[in-house]
Amino acid sequence: MVEERRWQRAAMAKDAGLRLDQFWSRELAAEGLSREQVKDWIRSGRALVDGQACARPNLRLRGAEALELSGENRAGELAAESGALDLLFQDAHLAVLDKPAGLTTHPAPGLTQGTLVHRLLHHFPDIRLLDEQRPGIVHRLDKDTSGLMVVALTSAARLTLARDFAERRVAKAYLALVHGAPRRDEGRIEAALGRHPTQKTKMAVLDKGGRPAESAWRVLWRDPLGRASLLLVRIFTGRTHQIRVHLAHLGHAIVGDAVYGPRQHADWKARGDALSGLAQRQMLHAFFLRFPRPENGESLRFWREPPPDFQVLLAALDQRCLRVGLVGLPGSGKSALLRALAQAGAPVFSADAVVAGLYAPGRDGAALLARRFGQTYILPDGGVDKARLLAAMSGSAGLRREVMDLIHPLVWNRLEEFWAAQAQVPAAFAEIPLLLESGRARDADLVAGVWRPEASRREDAARSRGLKPEDLDRFDSWQWSGPDKLRACQLVVENSGTLADLEAKARGLLALARRLARDRRRASAAAFAALFAQAARDLDQETA
């Protein structure tokens, strides 16, 4: 039932300079009417100033006007709805809760159920007296932003908290997972915000007009691959969508924010990997809240880690598969071990196989060699004459280095693509004969050397690869010696038995790698927990 109500007041000299909406908010505070409700009524033509309609909430009073305001009383219209509240604190005056993402804070046109307010009415029925549409709400979070909110349970607490927010006595900090990596470790944004000039449902940074808005940020963590960064953001004003707009203006929109980072969001969704499905909302979390207790001014402080969806995405970004590089002299059994690992279900990469592919007709390696040496080492079909090239390289160290300088960057590029494709796999294995010699051993998390007794190695090289003793010696000379290789490895796989023995060792190596990967994931989770706790401690000192 809708009941029309009317209030009449006379402005006094002490009211000179006061805005019209401020005057009525003060006068009607005891009735639980919010300033936003008063503004809405004024804008809709329900205010009279000296008998004349006024639709300007920001009208400045002279201090001698006859004022009138009417409005609809919709008390009792909102229905209480059951639903969980994650309460961190509650007393007679207020409650602090962790709002889940996906829950709208309060009703709005077209949204008359399923909000946080409806749940609050179920848990705290008396707040119905505080406000018609937003009982208990003194600040808000966007629907898809998770995190801490303080809710007023009494009229006095609502007025005090609203004033503390307006006068910046409340400290708020957020965690934001953004696209890319800011060049600086911290920064400040002071950029006025207002309605987007052409898209009225959005906010934007405006060169002219707008309301002052100030945010400060610092980097807490960077994704090792540069895809995203975790920022701690403090805001000193409370503008609509402030953090989302400011970070997008910075060039690092929030991951999952399709409104203020449409291009970056589209690129993210187009990735096609596991990460692309892990940002179903903007990754923004109200992490820290500090404010004076309304009844006595005592400082209350709360922080809460981000919810599971946020942390799952963080973990996925921090998770690299355990990169295992396999090395060993020719004939030691690297390729056989790699095949056994593949049969056991592990992702594998063979540098030799990549080179063979690059030398095929029409491929990049053949094209580079043809561009550099003409048709000297190219077959009629366009592929590389590997026998002729090998013979030439054997007779010229300079030519060998030149060919390696042409071909090896292509191999490393393919390897990086392989590692990146396995980002969500616990462990992957790459056979790279010259990994140690190239100085890129750090590209692998674990280097495993394959050792075989010398006589068996030479016999196998002759039988399976058709290498003459002098050819094997030449290949050996291009690499570190067997003992030097093994000393540089973290793990040695002995290949002195049968093929079945090697296959069993492959399964053992895979199990070890997966266990190390699990340990690393646990360490990552512990590191993020410590990061959140340290951020809260830092904010304690900054806001004390």
C-alpha positions in Angstrom: 0.0 0.0 0.0 1.3 3.4 -1.0 0.6 6.4 1.4 1.4 10.0 0.3 3.2 11.9 3.0 4.0 15.6 3.2 6.5 17.6 5.3 6.7 21.4 5.8 9.6 23.3 7.3 11.0 26.9 7.4 14.6 27.4 6.6 16.5 29.4 9.3 19.5 31.7 9.0 21.8 28.9 10.1 20.7 26.9 7.1 22.0 29.5 4.6 24.3 27.8 2.1 23.0 24.3 2.8 21.9 22.2 -0.1 18.2 21.4 -0.4 18.7 17.7 -0.2 21.0 18.1 2.8 18.4 20.1 4.6 15.6 17.5 4.1 18.0 14.6 4.9 18.7 16.2 8.2 15.1 17.0 8.9 13.9 13.5 8.1 16.8 11.5 9.5 14.7 10.4 12.5 12.2 8.9 10.1 14.9 6.7 8.5 14.8 8.4 5.1 18.0 8.3 3.2 19.5 11.2 1.3 19.2 9.2 -1.9 15.5 8.8 -1.3 15.2 12.6 -0.6 17.1 13.4 -3.8 14.8 11.1 -5.8 11.7 12.9 -4.5 13.2 16.3 -5.2 14.2 15.3 -8.8 10.7 14.0 -9.4 9.2 17.5 -8.6 8.0 16.7 -5.1 9.8 19.7 -3.5 8.4 23.3 -3.1 10.5 26.3 -2.3 8.4 29.4 -1.4 5.5 27.6 -3.2 7.5 27.0 -6.4 8.4 23.5 -7.6 12.1 22.8 -7.4 13.7 19.7 -8.9 17.3 20.6 -8.0 18.7 18.7 -5.0 21.8 20.9 -5.0 19.9 24.2 -4.7 21.6 26.4 -2.1 19.3 27.8 0.5 19.3 31.5 1.5 18.0 30.7 5.0 14.5 32.2 5.0 12.5 29.9 2.6 9.3 28.1 3.2 10.0 24.5 2.2 7.7 21.6 1.5 8.4 18.0 0.5 6.1 15.1 -0.3 6.9 11.5 -0.9 5.4 8.0 -1.0 5.6 5.9 2.2 6.3 2.4 1.1 7.1 1.0 4.5 6.5 -2.8 4.6 6.8 -3.2 0.8 10.1 -5.1 1.0 9.8 -8.8 1.9 12.3 -10.5 4.1 14.0 -13.4 2.4 16.0 -16.2 4.0 19.6 -16.5 2.9 23.0 -16.9 4.5 24.9 -13.9 5.9 28.7 -14.4 6.4 28.9 -12.2 9.6 32.3 -11.2 10.9 31.0 -9.0 13.7 27.7 -7.9 15.3 26.6 -5.8 18.2 23.5 -3.9 19.0 24.4 -1.1 16.6 26.0 -2.6 13.5 27.1 -5.8 11.7 30.1 -6.4 9.5 29.6 -9.1 6.8 31.4 -10.5 3.8 29.1 -10.1 0.8 29.4 -12.8 -1.9 29.9 -11.9 -5.5 26.6 -12.1 -7.5 24.5 -10.6 -4.7 23.1 -7.1 -5.4 23.3 -4.8 -2.4 19.8 -3.2 -2.5 16.6 -3.1 -4.5 16.5 -1.0 -7.6 13.9 -0.4 -10.4 13.2 -3.8 -11.9 14.9 -5.6 -9.0 12.5 -6.2 -6.1 13.8 -9.4 -4.6 16.9 -11.4 -4.1 19.2 -8.6 -2.7 21.3 -8.3 0.4 18.7 -6.0 1.9 16.1 -8.7 1.6 18.4 -11.1 3.5 19.2 -8.4 6.1 15.4 -8.0 6.8 15.2 -11.7 7.5 18.1 -11.6 10.0 17.5 -8.1 11.4 13.7 -7.3 11.1 14.0 -4.0 13.1 16.1 -2.3 10.4 12.9 -2.0 8.3 12.3 1.2 10.3 15.6 2.8 9.1 14.9 3.3 5.4 12.2 2.5 2.8 14.4 0.8 0.1 17.9 0.5 1.6 17.5 -0.3 5.3 20.8 -0.5 7.0 22.9 0.3 4.0 25.5 3.0 4.5 27.7 2.0 1.6 27.5 -0.5 -1.3 29.4 -2.9 -3.4 28.7 -3.7 -7.0 26.8 -7.0 -7.5 29.8 -8.9 -8.8 32.2 -7.4 -6.2 32.8 -9.5 -3.1 33.9 -8.5 0.3 33.4 -6.5 3.5 30.5 -4.3 4.2 29.3 -2.6 7.4 25.5 -2.5 8.0 23.8 -0.2 10.4 21.2 -1.7 12.8 20.0 1.5 14.4 19.1 4.9 13.2 21.8 6.5 15.2 24.5 4.2 13.9 23.2 4.7 10.3 23.6 8.5 10.6 27.0 8.3 12.3 28.4 5.7 9.8 27.1 7.7 6.8 28.8 10.8 8.2 32.0 8.9 8.8 32.0 7.6 5.2 31.3 11.1 3.8 34.0 12.7 5.9 36.6 10.0 5.0 37.0 8.5 8.5 36.5 5.1 7.0 39.5 3.3 5.5 38.7 0.9 2.6 41.1 -1.3 0.6 40.4 -3.7 -2.2 42.2 -6.6 -3.9 42.0 -6.3 -7.7 43.4 -8.8 -10.2 44.2 -6.8 -13.3 45.3 -7.6 -16.8 49.0 -7.2 -17.5 51.8 -5.9 -15.3 52.0 -2.2 -14.3 55.5 -0.8 -15.0 55.6 0.8 -11.5 55.2 -0.9 -8.2 52.7 1.7 -6.9 50.9 4.8 -7.9 48.0 7.2 -7.3 45.1 8.1 -9.5 43.3 11.5 -9.2 40.9 11.6 -12.0 37.3 13.0 -11.9 34.5 10.6 -12.7 31.1 11.2 -14.2 28.6 9.6 -16.6 30.1 8.3 -19.8 29.3 10.9 -22.5 27.7 8.4 -24.9 27.0 5.3 -22.7 24.9 6.5 -19.8 25.0 3.2 -17.9 28.8 3.6 -17.6 31.1 5.9 -15.7 34.2 7.5 -17.2 37.1 9.7 -16.4 36.2 13.2 -17.6 38.5 16.0 -18.6 35.8 18.5 -17.7 33.1 18.2 -15.0 32.7 15.0 -13.0 33.3 14.5 -9.3 36.8 14.3 -7.8 37.9 10.7 -7.3 41.1 9.5 -5.7 42.6 6.0 -5.6 46.0 4.6 -4.6 47.4 1.3 -5.7 50.4 -1.0 -5.2 51.4 -4.3 -6.8 51.3 -7.2 -4.4 52.1 -9.9 -6.9 52.8 -10.4 -10.6 52.0 -13.4 -12.7 55.4 -14.9 -13.8 54.2 -14.8 -17.4 52.9 -11.2 -17.3 49.3 -12.1 -17.9 47.9 -10.5 -14.7 48.9 -8.7 -11.5 47.4 -8.5 -8.0 46.9 -5.0 -6.8 46.0 -3.6 -3.4 43.8 -0.5 -4.0 42.8 2.1 -1.4 40.1 4.6 -2.3 39.6 7.9 -0.6 36.4 8.8 -2.3 33.4 6.6 -3.0 32.4 7.2 -6.6 30.3 4.7 -8.6 32.6 2.1 -10.1 35.6 4.1 -9.0 38.2 1.3 -8.9 37.0 -0.3 -12.1 37.1 3.0 -14.0 40.4 4.2 -12.5 42.3 0.9 -13.2 40.9 0.7 -16.8 42.1 4.3 -17.2 45.5 3.2 -16.0 45.6 0.6 -18.8 45.1 -2.4 -16.5 41.4 -3.2 -16.4 40.2 -5.7 -13.9 40.2 -9.3 -15.1 36.6 -10.4 -15.8 35.3 -6.8 -16.2 33.6 -6.8 -19.6 32.2 -3.3 -19.1 35.4 -1.3 -18.5 37.9 -3.7 -20.1 35.9 -5.1 -23.1 38.9 -5.7 -25.4 41.1 -7.3 -22.7 38.1 -9.3 -21.6 37.4 -10.6 -25.1 41.1 -11.5 -25.6 41.0 -13.3 -22.2 37.9 -15.3 -23.1 39.4 -16.2 -26.5 42.5 -17.8 -25.0 40.7 -21.1 -25.1 42.7 -22.5 -22.1 41.7 -23.3 -18.6 42.2 -19.7 -17.5 39.6 -18.3 -20.0 36.8 -19.9 -18.0 38.0 -18.8 -14.5 36.9 -15.1 -14.6 33.1 -15.2 -14.5 32.9 -11.8 -12.8 35.2 -8.8 -12.2 38.0 -10.0 -9.8 37.5 -7.2 -7.2 37.3 -7.9 -3.5 36.7 -5.5 -0.6 39.5 -6.8 1.5 40.0 -4.3 4.4 37.6 -2.1 6.4 38.4 0.2 9.3 36.0 2.6 10.9 35.1 4.3 14.3 32.6 2.4 16.3 29.5 4.7 16.3 28.8 4.7 20.0 32.3 5.4 21.4 34.7 6.0 18.5 36.7 2.8 19.1 38.5 1.8 16.0 37.1 -1.4 14.5 39.2 -3.2 11.8 38.4 -6.2 9.7 40.0 -8.0 6.7 39.0 -11.1 4.8 40.8 -13.2 2.2 39.2 -13.2 -1.3 36.6 -16.0 -2.0 37.4 -19.3 -3.7 36.8 -18.2 -7.3 39.3 -15.4 -6.9 41.9 -17.6 -5.2 41.4 -20.4 -7.8 42.3 -18.0 -10.6 45.3 -16.7 -8.6 46.5 -20.2 -8.1 46.0 -21.0 -11.8 48.0 -17.9 -12.8 50.8 -18.9 -10.4 50.8 -22.5 -11.4 53.4 -23.5 -14.0 53.8 -27.1 -14.8 57.0 -28.6 -13.4 59.4 -28.3 -16.4 61.7 -31.3 -16.6 64.6 -31.2 -19.1 66.2 -34.4 -20.2 69.8 -34.4 -21.2 72.4 -37.0 -22.0 75.0 -38.0 -24.6 73.9 -39.6 -27.9 72.9 -43.2 -27.4 72.2 -42.8 -23.7 68.5 -43.5 -24.0 66.9 -40.0 -23.8 64.5 -40.7 -26.6 63.5 -44.1 -25.2 62.9 -42.5 -21.8 60.8 -39.7 -23.5 58.7 -42.3 -25.3 58.1 -44.2 -22.0 57.1 -41.0 -20.3 54.6 -40.3 -23.1 53.2 -43.8 -22.8 52.7 -43.1 -19.1 50.6 -40.1 -19.9 53.1 -37.2 -19.6 53.3 -34.3 -22.1 56.6 -34.5 -24.0 58.8 -32.4 -26.3 61.7 -33.5 -28.5 64.1 -30.9 -29.7 65.4 -33.4 -32.3 61.9 -33.9 -33.6 61.3 -30.2 -33.8 64.5 -29.7 -35.8 63.5 -32.5 -38.2 60.1 -30.7 -38.7 61.9 -27.3 -39.3 64.0 -28.9 -42.0 61.0 -30.3 -43.9 60.0 -28.7 -47.2 58.3 -25.3 -46.8 59.1 -25.0 -43.1 60.9 -22.2 -41.3 64.2 -23.9 -40.9 64.6 -24.8 -44.5 63.6 -21.2 -45.5 66.2 -19.7 -43.3 69.0 -21.9 -44.5 68.0 -21.2 -48.2 67.9 -17.5 -47.5 71.4 -17.6 -45.9 73.2 -20.2 -48.1 71.1 -20.4 -51.2 70.4 -23.9 -52.5 73.7 -25.4 -51.2 71.9 -27.5 -48.5 68.5 -27.7 -50.0 67.0 -30.7 -51.7 64.9 -30.4 -54.9 61.7 -30.8 -52.9 62.6 -27.8 -50.8 63.6 -29.7 -47.7 67.1 -29.6 -46.1 69.8 -32.0 -47.2 70.6 -33.1 -43.7 73.5 -35.4 -44.7 75.3 -32.7 -46.7 74.6 -30.0 -44.0 76.0 -32.3 -41.3 79.1 -33.1 -43.3 79.7 -29.4 -43.8 79.2 -28.6 -40.1 81.6 -31.4 -39.1 84.3 -29.7 -41.1 83.7 -26.1 -40.0 83.1 -25.0 -36.5 82.1 -21.5 -37.8 79.4 -23.0 -40.0 78.1 -25.1 -37.2 77.8 -22.1 -34.9 76.1 -20.1 -37.7 73.5 -22.8 -38.4 72.9 -23.1 -34.7 72.3 -19.4 -34.4 69.7 -19.6 -37.2 67.9 -22.7 -36.0 68.1 -22.8 -32.2 65.9 -19.7 -31.7 63.2 -21.4 -33.5 63.6 -24.5 -31.3 63.5 -22.4 -28.1 60.4 -20.6 -29.4 58.6 -24.0 -30.0 59.7 -25.1 -26.5 58.3 -22.0 -24.9 55.0 -22.6 -26.7 55.1 -26.2 -25.4 55.6 -25.1 -21.8 52.9 -22.5 -22.1 50.4 -25.0 -23.4 51.0 -27.2 -20.4 50.4 -24.5 -17.8 47.7 -26.5 -16.1 49.5 -29.8 -16.2 51.4 -30.9 -13.1 54.6 -31.9 -15.0 55.9 -32.0 -18.6 59.2 -33.3 -20.1 61.4 -31.9 -22.8 64.4 -33.8 -24.4 66.9 -31.0 -25.1 70.4 -32.4 -25.9 72.2 -29.0 -25.6 70.1 -27.6 -22.7 73.2 -27.3 -20.4 75.6 -26.1 -23.1 73.2 -23.4 -24.2 73.2 -21.7 -20.8 69.4 -22.1 -20.5 69.2 -24.7 -17.8 67.2 -22.3 -15.7 64.4 -22.6 -18.2 63.8 -26.0 -16.6 62.7 -26.6 -13.0 64.4 -29.9 -12.9 67.2 -31.3 -15.1 67.5 -35.0 -15.4 70.5 -36.7 -17.0 70.3 -40.1 -18.6 73.4 -42.3 -18.1 74.3 -45.5 -19.8 77.5 -47.5 -19.7 79.9 -46.4 -22.4 80.0 -49.7 -24.3 76.2 -50.0 -24.4 75.8 -46.4 -25.4 78.2 -46.8 -28.4 76.6 -50.1 -29.4 73.1 -48.6 -29.4 74.3 -45.5 -31.3 75.7 -47.7 -34.0 72.7 -50.0 -34.1 69.7 -47.7 -33.8 71.1 -44.5 -35.4 73.7 -45.9 -37.8 76.5 -43.8 -36.4 80.0 -44.7 -37.1 82.5 -44.4 -34.1 84.0 -41.3 -35.6 80.6 -39.7 -36.1 79.6 -40.4 -32.5 82.9 -38.9 -31.3 82.2 -35.8 -33.3 78.7 -35.4 -31.8 80.2 -36.0 -28.4 82.7 -33.3 -29.0 79.9 -30.7 -29.6 78.6 -31.3 -26.1 79.8 -31.4 -22.5 81.4 -34.6 -21.4 79.2 -37.2 -19.9 80.5 -36.7 -16.3 80.2 -32.9 -16.7 76.6 -33.2 -17.8 75.6 -35.5 -14.9 77.3 -33.3 -12.3 75.1 -30.4 -13.6 71.8 -32.4 -13.2 69.6 -32.5 -10.2 68.6 -36.1 -11.0 70.3 -39.0 -12.8 68.3 -41.8 -14.5 70.5 -44.9 -14.9 69.8 -46.8 -18.1 71.9 -50.0 -17.7 69.1 -52.5 -17.8 66.3 -53.6 -20.2 63.7 -51.4 -21.9 61.2 -52.6 -19.3 63.5 -51.4 -16.6 63.7 -47.9 -18.3 59.9 -47.8 -18.6 59.6 -48.5 -14.9 62.0 -45.7 -14.2 60.0 -43.4 -16.4 56.9 -44.1 -14.3 58.9 -43.4 -11.2 60.2 -40.1 -12.7 56.7 -39.0 -13.6 55.4 -39.8 -10.1 58.3 -37.8 -8.5 57.7 -34.9 -10.8 53.9 -34.8 -10.0 54.7 -35.0 -6.3 57.1 -32.1 -6.6 54.4 -30.2 -8.5 51.8 -30.8 -5.8 54.3 -29.6 -3.2 54.9 -26.4 -5.2 51.1 -25.8 -5.4 50.8 -26.1 -1.7 53.7 -23.7 -1.2 52.0 -21.3 -3.6 48.7 -21.4 -1.6 50.7 -20.8 1.6 52.5 -17.9 0.0 49.3 -16.2 -1.0 47.8 -16.6 2.5 51.0 -15.0 3.9 50.7 -12.2 1.3 47.1 -11.4 2.4 48.0 -11.4 6.1 51.0 -9.1 5.4 48.9 -6.7 3.4 46.4 -6.5 6.3 49.3 -5.8 8.7 50.6 -3.1 6.5 47.1 -1.5 6.2 46.8 -1.6 10.0 49.9 0.6 10.3 48.8 2.9 7.4 45.3 3.5 8.8 46.0 3.5 12.5 
